[in-house]
Amino acid sequence: MKGAQHFRQRLVLSTLSNTALRIDDIRADSEAPGLCDFEASLLRLVEKISNGCGIEINETGTKLRYKPGILAGGRNLVHDCGTGRGIGYFLEPLIILGLFGKKPLSITLRGITNDSRDPCVDTFRTATLPMLKHFGVPIEGLELKVVARGAPPLGGGEVVLKVPIVPKSLTAATWVDEGMVKRIRGVSYSTRVSPHMANRMVDAARGVLNRLLPDVYIFTDHYTGSESGKSPGYGISLVAETTTGCILSSECVAMHSGASELQLPEDLGTQAAMSLLQEIRLGGVVDSTHQGLLFILCALCPEDVSKVRVGKLSSYGIKMLQHIKEFLGVQFSIKPDPATGTVLLTCVGSGFQNLYRKVS
Amino acid sequence: LEMGNALQWKQGLMSRVGASKSNVNLMQVVYGHVEASSKDKDFQEDISDSDEELFKPKRQASKDTVAANAQNIDLEDCSRLTLEVDDWHNQEVIEAIRDRFVTGDWNKASQR
């Protein structure tokens, strides 16, 4: 395989399918060639939760060989995610690997809790984790606690992730009814700025959403002192819950626009609310960010039919489907549903079982 | 490379036999032509949507990386994408999704 694209998908699927991975030409033509800090950090993290994996990187970091080991899991692990990418970047692969370990995983991750590229920890807690229960993951022991916030660029946040192991295998899901939106919840956080910022984001978001639904409640979460990380920042994460238990999410994080001024909280609130409405319009049982996770969960099911509905296929989702075929040999049947503009995907799971779990 | 393309072509043809036309398109986009090197015009039209999304996250990156966009093998690994947002201040656009909420018309929603 070539290039740094979709590094995490390859790493996760390689580990689960126990196939050695070789990637060439990682940013070979770039001014900063080779693996980035955050990718190296992710490799170290995988090393931490597995036994006997082999990682070889050439001098310039443009070539990587990875031989998966046994996923061990473990308690009270600690990992510093650095400031290259948000903690969300690490949480996405970690949650899947954690499910198929020998022991349940509990790990403290330090770094940037909210940034504009990766799903923030709030979205992860309110939208990603509940998704797993549709596939038979025991909900007890599945937890993400935000100990401290860390805004970019310096981070300083801390979260504790707990992932239970899958007893034997996941259960296949037929999950096609997106239902109707019954309530909207959210978290508006601020750190090292005036607590008023969080309220301003809430007001703006409510202004957009209340025209469609009265049941909108957004928590404000202000951090001070040691829990507030090293940089000032604020942001908002919204989730729409439907009558059938689907959760769609959207989020917005203040970025430095040009002259090191943070964006206006009103703009962020409006923007997040509008993205949420957009996700609702696209339809599907998960939002565009969670398509990849949805597909991999379907593919890791026992040999049984899973059927799911998504809105427009995202590029990340498409790539995930290709990688799933390559590593697990699972091909989805993909049918558009013209009446709703959504896409129905059906697959037979790969019969994947948690082989590493301790047999008692 | 040409051999690979030829094979991909055949795969596309084979799946076309069994399935309806609208079905083929999406299957092709995902599995048929993994690399966007095909000169098939239909295919190019099909993937134009996903191509836009492919490049979107990078636009936020610094201008230095624009050159890197050309070859996407080092594309940024990012599951979030910036959605093309409609004008939600427009009342008509809002009415279009009113029935997706419990406050909307349940009968209309069930027909969906």
Chai-1 contact restraints between the chains, C-beta under 6 A:
chainA,res_idxA,chainB,res_idxB,connection_type,confidence,min_distance_angstrom,max_distance_angstrom,comment,restraint_id
A,K2,B,I73,contact,1.0,0.0,6.0,A-B,restraint_1
A,G3,B,I73,contact,1.0,0.0,6.0,A-B,restraint_2
A,G3,B,D74,contact,1.0,0.0,6.0,A-B,restraint_3
A,A4,B,D74,contact,1.0,0.0,6.0,A-B,restraint_4
A,Q5,B,I73,contact,1.0,0.0,6.0,A-B,restraint_5
A,Q5,B,L75,contact,1.0,0.0,6.0,A-B,restraint_6
A,H6,B,D77,contact,1.0,0.0,6.0,A-B,restraint_7
A,F7,B,D77,contact,1.0,0.0,6.0,A-B,restraint_8
A,R8,B,D77,contact,1.0,0.0,6.0,A-B,restraint_9
A,R27,B,D74,contact,1.0,0.0,6.0,A-B,restraint_10
A,R117,B,C78,contact,1.0,0.0,6.0,A-B,restraint_11
A,P119,B,R80,contact,1.0,0.0,6.0,A-B,restraint_12
A,M180,B,F101,contact,1.0,0.0,6.0,A-B,restraint_13
A,M180,B,V102,contact,1.0,0.0,6.0,A-B,restraint_14
A,M180,B,A109,contact,1.0,0.0,6.0,A-B,restraint_15
A,V181,B,R100,contact,1.0,0.0,6.0,A-B,restraint_16
A,V181,B,F101,contact,1.0,0.0,6.0,A-B,restraint_17
A,K182,B,V102,contact,1.0,0.0,6.0,A-B,restraint_18
A,L212,B,F101,contact,1.0,0.0,6.0,A-B,restraint_19
A,L213,B,F101,contact,1.0,0.0,6.0,A-B,restraint_20
A,L213,B,T103,contact,1.0,0.0,6.0,A-B,restraint_21
A,M274,B,V85,contact,1.0,0.0,6.0,A-B,restraint_22
A,M274,B,W88,contact,1.0,0.0,6.0,A-B,restraint_23
A,S275,B,L83,contact,1.0,0.0,6.0,A-B,restraint_24
A,L277,B,W88,contact,1.0,0.0,6.0,A-B,restraint_25
A,Q278,B,L83,contact,1.0,0.0,6.0,A-B,restraint_26
A,Q278,B,V85,contact,1.0,0.0,6.0,A-B,restraint_27
A,I280,B,I97,contact,1.0,0.0,6.0,A-B,restraint_28
A,I280,B,R100,contact,1.0,0.0,6.0,A-B,restraint_29
A,R281,B,I97,contact,1.0,0.0,6.0,A-B,restraint_30
A,S288,B,L81,contact,1.0,0.0,6.0,A-B,restraint_31
A,T289,B,S79,contact,1.0,0.0,6.0,A-B,restraint_32
A,T289,B,R80,contact,1.0,0.0,6.0,A-B,restraint_33
A,G292,B,S79,contact,1.0,0.0,6.0,A-B,restraint_34
A,S314,B,L81,contact,1.0,0.0,6.0,A-B,restraint_35
A,S315,B,S50,contact,1.0,0.0,6.0,A-B,restraint_36
A,S315,B,E53,contact,1.0,0.0,6.0,A-B,restraint_37
A,S315,B,L54,contact,1.0,0.0,6.0,A-B,restraint_38
A,Y316,B,S79,contact,1.0,0.0,6.0,A-B,restraint_39
A,I318,B,V30,contact,1.0,0.0,6.0,A-B,restraint_40
A,L321,B,V30,contact,1.0,0.0,6.0,A-B,restraint_41
A,Q322,B,V34,contact,1.0,0.0,6.0,A-B,restraint_42
A,I334,B,L26,contact,1.0,0.0,6.0,A-B,restraint_43
A,I334,B,M27,contact,1.0,0.0,6.0,A-B,restraint_44
A,K335,B,N23,contact,1.0,0.0,6.0,A-B,restraint_45
A,P336,B,S22,contact,1.0,0.0,6.0,A-B,restraint_46
A,P336,B,L26,contact,1.0,0.0,6.0,A-B,restraint_47
A,T340,B,R112,contact,1.0,0.0,6.0,A-B,restraint_48
